[in-house]
């Protein structure tokens, strides 16, 4: 029987790749501001702005077996240049938007035999990096929220977080805008390359599947070894 998988913001980058991987064997619903390159013959697209709209008002199935929250940003600046409003903006998109979405579909998740929730953090939460104070703070909130949520709702549903390093998505265009920048970023990682969307999507697909049925409350690094290996 096909599962109902809801992707929030899944029309580009990693979310798009997750939809591509899972659409043959699951009912994929993508709630995002635009369709982008989505094949709407294979997935259902619902117009949704996480900062403005109420997800409970969308036409969703009564049972949701998988929830993936994709919205995020990469706004790297020195702390002295970041206004408090910027921290609020990052928290609203990354964390409070997530909380609102989980709240809005909670009953539908409970209707599943064992729903799987997948959120996204960043390697910069585990490894302190300059210029990451705002995004690391917001993603750190996600990690704490996910662990507590996993404990509170086990075994009804599972909650896991993927913490990537730099991945070649539209969000990272400025950081990978020429060959010199890409080579520099490649060399930062022990595996000598930045991530590709499929690197992250493959793990998300695993976490949404029955193959990960004994995994919950985990922060899983997909980061080319950056968080655990010093290869220099």
Secondary structure, DSSP 8 states (H G I E B T S, - for coil): --EEEEEET-SSHHHHHHHHHHTTTEEEEEEES--TT--TTTSEEEE--TTT--GGGS---S---EEEE---------GGG--HHHHHHHHIIIIIHHHHHHHHHHHHHHTSSSEEEEEEEEHHHHS--TT-HHHHHHHHHHHHHHHHHHHHHTTTEEEEEEEE--B-SGGGGGGGSSHHHHHHHHHHSTTSS-B-HHHHHHHHHHHHSGGGTT--S-EEEESTTTTT----
